[in-house]
Amino acid sequence: MSNSHPLRPYTAVGEIDHVHILSDHVGVLMNGEEYSDVTFIVEKKRFPAHRVILAARCQYFRALLYGGMRESQPEAEIPLHDTTAEAFTMLLKYIYTGRATLRDEKEEVLLDFLSLAHKYGFPELEDSTSEYLCTILNIQNVCMTYDVANLYSLPKLTCMCFIFMDRNAQEVLSSEGFLSLSKPALLSIVLRDSFAAPEKDIFQALMNWCKHNPKENHAEIMKAVRLPLMSLTELLNVVRPSGLLSPDAILDAIKVRSESRDMDLNYRGMLIPGENIATMKYGAQVVKGELKSALLDGDTQNYDLDHGFSRHPIDDDCRSGIEIKLGQPSIINHIRILLWDRDSRSYSYYIEVSMDELDWIRVIDHSKYLCRSWQKLYFPARVCRLVRYIEIILR
């Protein structure tokens, strides 16, 4: 047996929920001249509307249409600037029905729609539109999406744009959208340690941006370039001919590079929060130590004297150790290691990190402690390419 009645959402006994019917009936009024008492004009297109519906749905329109201003006069015609007819049509549909269809719209229209949601005070619509934009980020739209997210301080959308740009930094630098970024958005991107493109590529992208935006303060933009990270050849053959930086700035960068420890330079690195980057998935490899293949397989349960762990000789000069090379320079502040715990022995050790395998910085020093089993280690965030673990005492 069947019937022709449409399916209705489940409601508790004694409750009636016909919100969908209300939405359909009110939606019929949209763009209809009948009963309308105000008209909006967007891009020379007329949008008849109903004051009471707009005021009930939005505090902005309540103040505009019932606040005693010129727009509150009967049959007023209100021009709206800085928006498009397509985006305003979507907003009216949402106001009248509580619905909006995003998947078939162009990114530019969606960003205009998001701007209207922010301007007129629809926080739930703003959040839902932001969530959808997070799912369609690509090289072509991420810069203009971030520009809007940065302008309106939308934290979730901003964060997702940052993650996408960090993982595709070089492609973002060469995209057309990068040239159209506002100056605040541009600086907030390239000043971040996790925007880990080669410094030469960043400099050339900023140089192109300056050519595309000749009215901006180029000196302020160029301060974002980390000149000491560039080689002498790049400084002399790429930076100097551009004329965007003074000879003194170039000489200062050469001086810093030659006089500083390598690990004191302000490196950029990939940031992948909450994930283990010491795995083959991210290109990590064990370059020193025995049984190298066992250390990065992620199996912390199945190990014995013959397999499933790595080790190194303990010598007096502390030259031996287990050394891991990460797939790329990365920002880390946490290391978890499992020391051998199938007997009663304890270990003293330290951990160092490096970028070039020559200059090492000690981030963990447990040389005066006896340790065993799981070690959960935290330290100030650092950019590194290599991590080495050295045992100095076994008891």
QUIVEN-V304096 format. One record per pair of residues at least 24 apart in sequence whose C-alpha atoms are under 7 Angstrom apart, sorted by sequence separation. I is the first residue (numbers start at 1). J is the second residue. D is the distance in Angstrom with one decimal. If there is no record, write none. Layout:
I:J:D  I:J:D
This chain:
346:370:5.4  347:371:5.0  87:112:5.9  228:253:4.7  346:371:5.2  347:372:6.3  367:392:6.9  87:113:4.8  134:160:6.2  169:195:6.3  199:225:7.0  227:253:5.5  228:254:6.4  346:372:5.1  130:157:5.8  169:196:6.5  170:197:5.7  199:226:6.7  166:194:6.2  169:197:5.6  228:256:6.3  83:112:6.5  166:195:4.9  173:202:7.0  228:257:5.2  355:384:5.0  357:386:6.8  166:196:6.6  179:209:5.0  199:229:6.5  200:230:6.6  354:384:5.3  355:385:4.8  174:205:6.8  199:230:6.2  341:372:6.2  353:384:6.0  354:385:6.0  355:386:6.1  139:171:6.9  173:205:5.7  289:321:6.3  340:372:6.8  341:373:5.1  354:386:5.1  139:172:6.0  144:177:6.3  179:212:6.5  191:224:5.7  288:321:6.8  289:322:4.6  339:372:5.4  340:373:6.0  353:386:5.5  354:387:6.6  111:145:7.0  143:177:5.3  147:181:6.3  190:224:6.6  288:322:5.1  289:323:6.7  339:373:4.6  353:387:4.5  140:175:6.7  143:178:5.9  147:182:6.8  150:185:6.5  288:323:4.8  338:373:5.2  339:374:6.2  352:387:5.9  353:388:6.4  139:175:6.9  141:177:6.9  287:323:5.6  338:374:4.4  352:388:5.4  37:74:6.5  38:75:4.9  39:76:6.4  40:77:5.8  41:78:6.0  42:79:6.2  140:177:6.4  144:181:6.8  187:224:7.0  286:323:5.9  287:324:5.8  337:374:5.8  338:375:6.2  351:388:5.7  352:389:6.7  37:75:5.0  38:76:5.2  39:77:4.7  40:78:4.7  41:79:4.5  42:80:5.5  57:95:6.4  143:181:6.5  147:185:5.8  286:324:4.5  287:325:6.5  336:374:7.0  337:375:5.3  351:389:4.7  38:77:6.1  39:78:6.1  40:79:5.7  41:80:6.1  42:81:6.8  285:324:5.7  286:325:6.2  336:375:5.5  337:376:6.9  350:389:6.1  351:390:6.4  40:80:6.8  284:324:6.9  285:325:5.4  336:376:4.7  350:390:5.6  43:84:6.6  54:95:7.0  284:325:5.6  285:326:6.6  335:376:6.2  336:377:6.1  349:390:5.5  350:391:6.7  42:84:6.6  43:85:6.1  284:326:4.2  335:377:5.2  349:391:4.2  42:85:5.5  283:326:6.5  284:327:4.6  334:377:5.5  335:378:6.6  348:391:5.8  349:392:5.5  283:327:4.1  334:378:4.6  347:391:6.8  348:392:5.8  282:327:5.7  333:378:5.7  334:379:6.5  348:393:5.1  333:379:5.2  347:393:5.7  348:394:6.6  333:380:5.6  347:394:4.8  278:326:6.3  333:381:4.3  346:394:6.0  347:395:6.3  332:381:5.4  333:382:6.5  345:394:7.0  346:395:5.3  331:381:6.3  332:382:5.6  345:395:5.4  331:382:5.4  332:383:6.5  331:383:4.4  330:383:5.2  331:384:6.6  329:383:6.3  330:384:5.6  329:384:5.3  330:385:6.4  329:385:4.5  328:385:6.1  270:329:6.2  271:330:6.0  326:385:5.3  60:120:5.7  269:329:4.8  270:330:4.4  271:331:5.3  325:385:5.9  326:386:6.0  60:121:7.0  269:330:4.2  270:331:5.9  325:386:4.5  58:120:7.0  269:331:5.3  324:386:5.7  325:387:6.5  58:121:6.9  323:386:7.0  324:387:5.2  323:387:5.7  324:388:6.1  323:388:4.1  30:96:6.6  322:388:5.4  323:389:6.4  321:388:6.5  322:389:5.2  321:389:5.6  322:390:6.5  27:96:5.1  321:390:4.5  26:96:6.0  27:97:5.2  320:390:6.8  321:391:7.0  26:97:6.6  196:268:5.0  318:390:7.0  24:97:6.6  195:268:6.6  196:269:5.0  23:97:4.6  194:268:5.8  196:270:5.8  318:392:6.6  193:268:4.7  194:269:5.1  193:269:6.2  194:270:5.2  194:271:5.5  314:391:6.3  314:392:6.1  263:354:6.7  263:355:6.8  263:359:6.5  262:359:6.2  166:270:7.0  269:383:5.5  268:383:6.6  267:383:6.3
